[in-house]
Amino acid sequence: MGSRKYEHALELSKSYGWGYGNTPTIVVTSRILPADRQNIDGTPFFDHIEQEQALHLKDVIAYKNGMVELCYEIRKE
Protein backbone atom coordinates (compact mmCIF):
# COMPACT_ATOMS: atom_id res chain seq x y z
CA MET A 1 0.00 0.00 0.00
CA GLY A 2 1.02 3.61 -0.29
CA SER A 3 1.96 5.85 2.60
CA ARG A 4 -1.36 7.70 2.75
CA LYS A 5 -3.37 4.49 2.96
CA TYR A 6 -0.98 3.22 5.64
CA GLU A 7 -1.37 6.41 7.68
CA HIS A 8 -5.15 6.18 7.33
CA ALA A 9 -5.10 2.51 8.40
CA LEU A 10 -2.99 3.44 11.44
CA GLU A 11 -5.48 6.14 12.40
CA LEU A 12 -8.43 3.74 12.03
CA SER A 13 -6.61 1.07 14.04
CA LYS A 14 -6.79 3.30 17.12
CA SER A 15 -10.59 2.85 17.17
CA TYR A 16 -11.19 -0.41 15.31
CA GLY A 17 -7.95 -2.41 15.50
CA TRP A 18 -5.53 -3.22 12.71
CA GLY A 19 -7.61 -4.24 9.69
CA TYR A 20 -4.97 -6.50 8.14
CA GLY A 21 -4.49 -8.87 11.08
CA ASN A 22 -1.14 -10.67 11.01
CA THR A 23 -0.78 -10.35 7.24
CA PRO A 24 2.67 -8.90 6.41
CA THR A 25 2.21 -5.36 5.14
CA ILE A 26 4.47 -3.59 2.66
CA VAL A 27 4.30 0.19 2.44
CA VAL A 28 5.85 1.72 -0.66
CA THR A 29 7.05 5.24 0.06
CA SER A 30 10.08 7.48 0.05
CA ARG A 31 9.13 8.95 3.43
CA ILE A 32 10.09 7.73 6.91
CA LEU A 33 6.90 6.44 8.58
CA PRO A 34 6.22 5.02 12.05
CA ALA A 35 6.28 1.22 12.13
CA ASP A 36 3.83 0.59 14.98
CA ARG A 37 3.42 -3.09 14.11
CA GLN A 38 6.03 -5.83 13.94
CA ASN A 39 4.84 -7.18 10.55
CA ILE A 40 5.34 -3.85 8.69
CA ASP A 41 8.38 -4.15 6.34
CA GLY A 42 10.78 -1.26 7.08
CA THR A 43 13.47 -2.27 4.57
CA PRO A 44 14.15 0.11 1.68
CA PHE A 45 13.57 -1.78 -1.57
CA PHE A 46 15.21 0.63 -3.96
CA ASP A 47 18.27 1.92 -2.06
CA HIS A 48 20.67 0.42 -4.60
CA ILE A 49 19.09 2.29 -7.55
CA GLU A 50 20.88 5.60 -8.02
CA GLN A 51 18.36 7.19 -10.38
CA GLU A 52 14.67 6.88 -11.12
CA GLN A 53 13.80 4.14 -13.62
CA ALA A 54 10.85 4.12 -16.01
CA LEU A 55 8.76 0.99 -15.42
CA HIS A 56 6.34 -0.92 -17.63
CA LEU A 57 3.44 -2.92 -16.18
CA LYS A 58 4.11 -6.43 -17.47
CA ASP A 59 1.38 -8.50 -15.79
CA VAL A 60 -1.53 -8.31 -13.35
CA ILE A 61 -2.91 -11.26 -11.38
CA ALA A 62 -6.07 -10.88 -9.26
CA TYR A 63 -6.61 -13.48 -6.52
CA LYS A 64 -9.92 -14.59 -5.00
CA ASN A 65 -8.95 -13.21 -1.58
CA GLY A 66 -8.78 -9.67 -3.03
CA MET A 67 -5.00 -9.47 -3.35
CA VAL A 68 -3.64 -8.12 -6.63
CA GLU A 69 -0.13 -8.92 -7.85
CA LEU A 70 1.47 -6.37 -10.17
CA CYS A 71 4.61 -7.32 -12.11
CA TYR A 72 6.76 -4.53 -13.55
CA GLU A 73 9.89 -4.49 -15.66
CA ILE A 74 12.34 -1.69 -16.29
CA ARG A 75 11.36 0.05 -19.52
CA LYS A 76 14.12 -0.19 -22.08
CA GLU A 77 14.60 3.12 -23.88
Protein Blocks (a to p, Z undefined) as FASTA:
>chain_A
ZZklmmmmmmmmmmnopakljaccddddfbdcddfbfklcfbdfklmpmbdcddddfbdc
ddfkopacdddddddZZ
